[in-house]
Structures are given as structure tokens and as C-alpha cells.
Amino acid sequence: MYALFNKEINGFLNSLIGYIVIIVFLVVIGLFLWVVPMQFNILDFGYASIDGLFILAPFVFLFLIPAITMRSFADERKSGTLELLMTQPLTDLQVILAKYFAGVVLVIFSLLPTLIYTISVYRLGLPVGNLDMGGMWGSYIGLLFLGSTFVAIGIFASSVSDNQIVSFIIAVFFCAFFYIGFELFYTFILSGKIGLAIQSIGINAHYSSISRGVIDTRDLIYFISISVFFILLTKISLESRKW
């Protein structure tokens, strides 16, 4: 399992597309935080806050993570190496987990450079360090769990088609639906207690909760449950080739 995990990581980092994806993520976030004149611009806002990063990053992840995961199984199917991979002394679940954890590590690689933005805001505060550190670290933890959930969705999308573009589109749709779909349903269609219950099914409600700096076990269980759900769906999708 470790060998496959290592292969996935090296395959991404040894390709130009891997670095392009990470650079695009950092450049897009950087432009909105420091250059583009809008509400997320830190210099225009005039307040030591990194909240813009955690508002923008999930929307960038909606496209970034499907781009990372779209080749996970789709490429294996198209090249005919999936059957060869499955003959290795690994269970289907071990293969899926190796690809899943490789995707999570790549999400971490994408997030680490954003600490530069956080350090910059920390230094620009008056006085220096005038930054809500609890909320910041909570938001990073929330973003990591959100990214991990998107990876699970992307892995599943890649398992249902041998076309990478189709896998990408399916992953973007499911990620967007789980992130803002239930929120939109609550906002425009149904309110009250039932609406709140539906809203709580969506990722955004739990991501926003963690971003306040309070790590609630209910939010963590939610993210883990969604990831496990899509990992199991991926397992069923791969097993269907035997039917």
C-alpha cells in the first residue's frame, strides 16, 4: 500500500501539471487577497484578517481537487492498467486508500505555502500579531477536512468513468452540490427547522462552524463520514467491474 501511495505522490510531483495546479491555486488566492480591488483585498479592507483566504479557498478547491483526482482511476481504466493494479497483493480498499491519502497529502502541499499570506497579515497587524489565531488555525483545520472530503468525492468520480474530463465534471458537480447546494436550498426554497436540518447536511455549515475556532466533534464526524461514504462508493464502483 505504501508503495502505491508513494507512486501516486511521485507521479504528481514529477509531472509539470502537478506544479501548475499548485501554482495556479496560490496565484488565484494571492490575486484576490492582495491585488484585485474587492471585499477580500486585505490592503483595501485595512484590517488584519485572513478570512478572505478561507472564504475563497473552498471555491478554488472545487476545481483544483477534481483536477488532481480526475486521473486516479480514469487513467488506469483508459490505459488498461487497472486490472494489472488489482492483481497486486492489495485489496480494492487498500488501493483506494492509497490514492485517497496521496490526494490528501497533495492538498496539504497546496495549503502549506499559504502560510506566507498568514505570516504577512500577522506582521502587518497593528500591533504586530493582532490576528485571531484561534479562528485562523480552526479555519486551516476546516479547510484540510473540506479538502479531504473533496478528494474522496474526486476519487469516486474518477472510478465511474475512463474519461478524465467526464470524471472532472462529475467531481466538480458533486463537490459544489455538497458545499453550497444544501445552503442554496435553505436560502431560496425552505426555511424553518426543516430548512436548518437540510442546511446542516451541507459541507459549508460544518466548515463555517470549525472556522470559528471551535473544534466540535460533530463537525469532524461529519467530514469523516462523508469521506468514508464516498470511499465505500468507490469500492462498489470498482467491484462492479467483476459483475
Stockholm file with secondary structure:
# STOCKHOLM 1.0

chainA/1-243         MYALFNKEINGFLNSLIGYIVIIVFLVVIGLFLWVVPMQFNILDFGYASIDGLFILAPFVFLFLIPAITMRSFADERKSGTLELLMTQPLTDLQVILAKYFAGVVLVIFSLLPTLIYTISVYRLGLPVGNLDMGGMWGSYIGLLFLGSTFVAIGIFASSVSDNQIVSFIIAVFFCAFFYIGFELFYTFILSGKIGLAIQSIGINAHYSSISRGVIDTRDLIYFISISVFFILLTKISLESRKW
#=GR chainA/1-243 SS CHHHHHHHHHHHHTSHHHHHHHHHHHHHHHIIIIISCSTTCHHHHTSCCCHHHHHHHHHHHHHHHHHHHTTTTHHHHHHTCHHHHHTSSSCHHHHHHHHHHHHHHHHHHHHGGGHHHHHHHHHHSSSTTCSCHHHHHHHHHHHHHHHHHHHHHHHHHHHSCSCHHHHHHHHHHHHHIIIIIHHHHHHHTCCHHHHHHHHTTSHHHHHHHHHTTCCCHHHHHHHHHHHHHHHHHHHHHHHGGGC
#=GC SS_cons         CHHHHHHHHHHHHTSHHHHHHHHHHHHHHHIIIIISCSTTCHHHHTSCCCHHHHHHHHHHHHHHHHHHHTTTTHHHHHHTCHHHHHTSSSCHHHHHHHHHHHHHHHHHHHHGGGHHHHHHHHHHSSSTTCSCHHHHHHHHHHHHHHHHHHHHHHHHHHHSCSCHHHHHHHHHHHHHIIIIIHHHHHHHTCCHHHHHHHHTTSHHHHHHHHHTTCCCHHHHHHHHHHHHHHHHHHHHHHHGGGC
//
